Each structure stands twice: as C-alpha cells, then as structure tokens.
Amino acid sequence: MIGGLFKTTSTLALAAVAGLMVSGVSAKAADLGGDCCADLEERVAELEATTARKGNRKVSLEVYGQVTTAVMWWDDGYEDNVYVVDPQTSNTRFGFRGSARVTPDISAGYQIELAWQQADATKVREDNDEGADMPEFRQAHWYIKSETWGKVRVGFADTANSGIAEIDLSNASVADGMSSSQAGSAIMTSDMGGPAFGNYEFNRANVVRYDTPTFGGFVVSAAWGEDDLWDVAVRYAGEWGGFKIAAGIAYGENTDRNNGAGPSDDPAVEVLNGGLSIMHSPTGLFVTGSAGTRDADDFADEEHFWFVSGGIEQKWNSLGKTTLFGMGGEQEDSRDRTATFWGLGVVQKIDAAAMDLFVSYRHYELDGGTVGLFGPEDQFDTVVGGARIKF
C-alpha cells in the first residue's frame, strides 16, 4: 500500500514538472513575439556585420598569403656583412579574393593584395641594412570573367607584360633565381656605380586589362592606363611529348613621367621582353631563359638584359621536391655599364607545412662602374638562405 502511494505520488510530481516546463517554454515563445526564427535571423545578421567571415551569402572571401624571410651575407672586397632580408621575387604578402557566379557563363570577383618588406634584399647595401619598402599594394581591382569572351580587370592590377620575363616551371625562383630580383643589387648600383637590375616589366599599375580565353594553349592580353601606359602580350602553356612548355612575349610603351627612364618630362619608353621555360616531366630536367630591350627618348643607347637558369627538380625524399639549379646573366644599361653574374642554388619543398627552404650563391662582376670609396670596386659575392611558408 505504501509502495502504491509512492508510485502515485511520483507520477503526479512528474506530471507537475512537465506542466511547468511546457508553460515556461510557451512563456518564452510569447516573449519573442511568437516568431523566434525571425529574431534568430536578426541576431545572426548582427554578428555577421561585426565579425570577419568567409564572404557574404553571394560573394565568397578567401584569405591567403605567405611569409618569406632570409639571411644574406655579402662581400664586395672592402666590406662584408650579414643582414636579415626579405627576398624580392616571392616576398611577404597577404591578400583577399573572392567571386560570385552571375550566370552559368559569367562570374564577377575582386582581389586585394599587399606586400610587407622590412629589408628588401635588392635595396640593402653597405651603409643601409633596412631597405624598407612597406606596405606596398600589389592588387586592388574587380573583374568580370566570361568563359566565352575572356576576362576584364579594372583597378590596380598586373599589366599585360607583368611576369612575362619571370616564367619558370621549376621552383628555382623562390631563391630569387630570376634576372630582376638579384639580392644585393643595390650594392651594384649605389656602392659600385653599376647598372640597375631589371627585366623591363611594367609590373602593376592602375589599368584596364583584358585577357582572351585560352585557345590551343594561347592567351592574348592587353592593358592600358596611367597616362599613358599600354602593352600587349601573348602567352602559351602546354605539354608535348613529355615536355612541359611555358612561354610569353610582350611589347609596351610608357610615357608616364614616373616611368624611371630618365630625368626629362614624359620620355617615351619602349620595351620588348619575354621568357621561356621547358621541363622534361619524367626526369625533372629544366631550362629557363628570359631577355629584353628597353629604349627611351633620352637614352644614349638601348638597355639590354638576358638571363638563363637550368637544373633538375625531383622528389628524392618524403619531404617534397628538391630543386637544384645554376644560373647566369647580364645587364647592360644605356651608359654602356655591364654587370654579369652567375650562381648556384637549391630549394627544398616541405609539403606537410606548405614551406620552401632555400639557399643560393651569386658572384657579380662589373665593367664600366665608378671608383668606390676605398678604390675600384668591380665584383662582389652574396649568399642568401631562408624560407617561405604559405597560408
């Protein structure tokens, strides 16, 4: 009898608790005006407006970037030193990009990218271990792309010849293995009175740029902007008989007074440059080359450069591919000053960390330079070793 009483009492208590819970939920629902979902949507919208997120509900957002730093030793025969530097070819940077599909054929998107260089390896020299160049906008544009008609970019973007002399199917360029990004080149120009290194690309500017769709591996590009800069380029990428091939050639003119051609107002500058890279896929053997000319109204003579590198790239260990390369080249300016260089390098990929370790050596010689503070300086050596990690 007593057990029956406990059983009856327990049943009544549970029923009472359940009733209270139902009434409490009903009261809370009433407090929300009977529309809890609408309130939740409002709260989500508030949070989205005050926090970083992966795009909105129509346009995507991707955050990307990399950090690249290195240690550079150099010796010009009169002074030697060690600096911590930021390599120029693949410098520290981060950016935002995204896109949205408008129709099955058309998409629209954007890209914003900045670079940070506390000590640009191409700008440090005997009396300056900073070489600061920060921050620098690399991209700030929107675009519309059609799979049928091509892509149009408007804003701060790559000109048509940007990257045309840096085409490289290997990973050697991570170690500044290109013609325009020679570590210590400010020592050549500022301390030794030699020519400035460059590959005559217009790089990035405020332009309108158009790229055709890919036809048989070919893409044609044209850009205009910056009172008045214009250029055109043709690029190719394909594979034949086990060989990967990438190539491009470009022509451009620039009458902007800030084009770096000389002291006169608005000197017309004409540039012709290009690059070629070939890799044998089974063996990893590769060769890369680039060359160009630049002529301005107030130049005494045309400027010229050429560059070549070659080596092998294979996955010999579990970490990732290893790139071994040698390189050489020449830079001649309008005053007949000539700088030549040769070097060696190695790059090791660390796939698990999206990382590249690199080290390279270069020897420079100058013909036609000025006399330095301690006598004629006509050669120097540099070694650069560091890492790049992407995110």
N, C-alpha and C positions, 0 to 999 in steps of 0.2 A: 504494500500500500504506500509505504513511504517512497519506494522506488518509482511508483507511478506518479506520485506527486512531484518528485524531482523532474521526471520526464515531461510532465505537463508544464511545469514552471519554466524549464529550459526552452521549450517550444515557443511559449509566449514571449520570453525575453528576446529570442532571435527575431521573431516577427516584429517586435517593437523597434529593434535596432535597424532592421531593413527598412521599416517605415520612415525612420528618421533620415536614413541615407538618401532615400528617394526624394523626400521633401527637401533635403539640403541641396541636392543636385538641381531640382526644379527651381529652387530659390535663386541659385547661381545663374541658371539659364535665364531666369527672368531679369536678373541684374544686368545681363549682357544685352538686354533688349530683345531677347529671343532670336538673335542672329549671331551666334558665336563664330561662325565661319567668316563673316564679314569683318569682325573685329580682328581675327587672326590674320587675315589678308592685310589689314591696315598696319598691324604690328610688324609683319614681315617687310612691308614696304618701307617703314621707318628704319628698320635695321639695315636694309639694302642701301638706303640713302646715306648712312653714316659709316659703313664698313667697306673695305676693299672686297671685291667679289670677282668671280670669273665671268665678266661681261654682264650685260643685261639680258633680258629674255629674247632679244632679237640679234644682238651683235656680240660675238664671242670676245674674250680677252685672254691673251697668253702673255705671261711674264717670262722673259728669258734673259740670258746674259752670260758673261764669263769674267773671270779674274785672271790676269796674266802679269806676272812679275818675274824678274830675273836679277842676277848678279853679273856685272860687267867689269872685266879687267881690261885695261888698255895700257899701251906703252908706245910713245912716239919717239923714243930715243933720248929725250931730255927730261921727261916726266912720265911716271907710271902711277896708276891709282886704281881703286876698286869702288864702283858705285852700285847702288841698288837702283834698278831702272825698270821702266815699263816698255817692253818691245812695241814697235810701231805697227808691224804687219797685222797682228792679231791682238790688239790692245784690250785693256779692261773696259767693259761696257755693259750696259743693261738696257732693255727696251720693252715696249708693249706693242702688241699687234693683235689684230682680230679681223673678222669678216662676217658677212651675212649674205645669205642666198636671196637674191631678188626674184629671179626666175630660174627655171632649170638651166638656162644658158648664161645668165648674168649674175655676178656677185659684186659686192662693194666692200671695201675694207680700209684699213689705216695702219700706219706704223710710226712709232715714236721711239727713237734710239739716241742715247747719249754715251759718250766715252769719257773716262777719267784717266789722266796720266800725270802723276805727281812728278815723274822724272822720265821724260821721253828719251829713249835710248838714242834717237837720232839728233837730239839737241844738247845733251850734256857734253861738256868739253873741259879743257884744262882748268879754267877758273870758274866753272859753274857746274855743280853736281845736282842741280834741281831740274832744269829743263822743263818746268811746269807747263802744262797745256791742258787746263781743266776749267769747267767742264766744256765739252765740245759736242754740239748737236751733230749727229750723223744722219738722222732721218726725222722728218716731221711732215708727213703727207697723207693724203687719202687717195684711193684709186677705185676705178671701175674696171672690171675684167669680164670679157666675153670669151667663151671657149671658141666662138666662131670668128670674132673680129679682132681680138687682141686685148691689150691692157693699156690704160691711160692713167698716169700718175700726175698729181698736181701738188706742188709744195716743195719742201727741201728734200731732195731725193738724189739718187745716183744719176749723173749724166750718162749719155749713151756710151762714152768711152771709159767710164769708171770700171776698173777691174780688168780692162782689156789686156793690159800688159802683166797681169798677175794670175793668168790662167795656169793652174797647176793641178794635175790629177793625183799627185803624191801629197804627203803630209809635211814636206820639207819647209813649206812657207811658214809653219808655226815657229820655226827657229830663225825668223827674219831672213829666210833664204830667197829674197826677191831683190830685184835691182834697185828699187826706190827706197827700201827700208833698211839701209845699212847702219847697224849700230856704230855709234861714234862718228857718223858722217859730219857732225858739227866740228869735230877736230880737224877734219879735212878742209872744211870751208873757212871756219873762223880762225883757227890756230895756224894752219899751214897755207892759207890763201889759195886753196884749190877750188874746183868746180862744185856746185851743189848737185847732190844726187837727186834724181827724179826719173819718172817714166812718162812724163808729159800728159798724164791723165788730168782731166778737169775735175775728177772725183765727184763731189756733191755740190749742188747749188740749188737756188730757187728756180725750178724749171717746170715745164710741162714735158713729159716724156711719154712716148708711145712705143710699144713693143708688139710686133705681129705675133700671131700664133706660130707654133713650130711646124714648119713644112720640111719634111725629109731631114730633120735634124738641124735645120737652119732657122735662126731668128734674126729679124732686122729691127734695129732700134733707132730712134731719132729723138733729140731733145733740143729745147730752146728756152732761153731765159737770161736774166742777169745783164741786160743792156750791153752788148748783145752777144750772148754765147750760144753757139749751136754746134751740134755734132751728130754724126751718123755712125752706125756700127753694124757689122754682120758677125754673128757667132754661129759656131757649129759644134755639136756634140753627138758622137755616135760610136759604134764599135764595128770593126771589120777584122775578120779572121783571127779573133783572139786579142786584137789590139784596141784599146780604148783611145779615142782621139777627142781632144777639145781644142778649139782654135777660135781666133777672132781678129778682126782688123777694123780700125776706126780712123775717121778724119774729122777734124773740127777746127773752128775759128772762134777767137775770143777778142773782143775789142773793149772789154771792161778795163778801166784804169787800174784796177787792183789785181790784174792777172799775173803779176810777178815777172813780167817780161822785161821791164826796164823803167827808167825814170820819166820818160816822156808821157804826155797825156794820151790815153787811149791808143797805145800801139797795137796794131793788128797782129795777132799771133795765130799762126797756122801750125797744127800738129798732125802727124801721121804716126800711128803706133799700133802694135798688135802683139799677139802671143800665140804659142803653140805648145801643147803638151801631149805626149804619147806614152802609154803604158802597156806593156805586154802582160795581160792578165794572169796567165799560168805561172810566169816566173817573177812578176813584180818589178821587172826592169823598166826604167822610165827615163825619159829625157824631156826637158822643158826649156823653152827659149823665148825671148822677147826682144824687141828692138823698136826704135822710133827716132823721129827727127822733129825738131821744133824750130820755127823761124819767125822772127818778129821784124817789124819795120825798122826798128832802131838797133837790131843786132848787126854786128860786123860780119858774122858768119852764122851758118846754121849750127844748132846744137844736135848732138847725136848720143845715143846710148845703145848698148847691146848687153845681153845677159844670157847665160846658159847654165843649166844645172842638170845633173844626172845621177842615177844611183839605183838602188833596189829597195823594195818595200815588201816585206813578208811577215807572216805571223810565225815566228820561231819559238815563242814561248806562250804560256797561258795568259799572260797579262794583256796582250794585244799585239798589233802590228808594230814592227820596228822599221824605221826608215833610215837608211844610210845614204849620204849624198855628198857630192863635191860640186863646186860652183865657181864661176868666174865671170868677169865682165869689165866694161869700160864706160866711162862717162867723159864726154868732151864738150866744153862749153863754147860760147861764141868768141871767147878771147884766146882760144887755142890752148887752154889748160886741160890736161888729160889726167884722169885718175883711173888706174886699173886696180883690180883686186882679184883674189882667189881665196877659196876657203873650203872647209870640210865641216860636216855636222851629222848629228844623229838625233832622232826623235823616237821616243818610246811611248806608245799609247797604253793607258791603263783603263781598259774598257769598263771595269766594275765601278770606277769613280768618274767616268767621263773626263779623263785627265790626260794631258800630254806632258811628258818630261823631255827637255831638250837641252843640247849644248852644241855650240858651234864656234869655229875659229875662222878669222879672216886676216889676210895680210893685204895692206894697201900701199900703193906707190903712186907718187905724184910727179908729173912732168909739167914745168912751167909755173910753179907756185911762187909765192913770195918768200922772203927771208924771215925766219922766225926770230923770237926774242933772243934765243941763245945760238943762233946760227941757222943755216939752211935745214929746214925740216922737209923731207921728201918721202917718208914712209912711216907707217905705224902698224901695230898689231892689236887685235882685240879678241877676247874670249867672252862669250855670253852663255850662261846656263840658268835655266829656270823651269817654270811650269805654267800650264794653262789648265784651268778647271771650268767646265761649263755647267750651267744650271738652266 
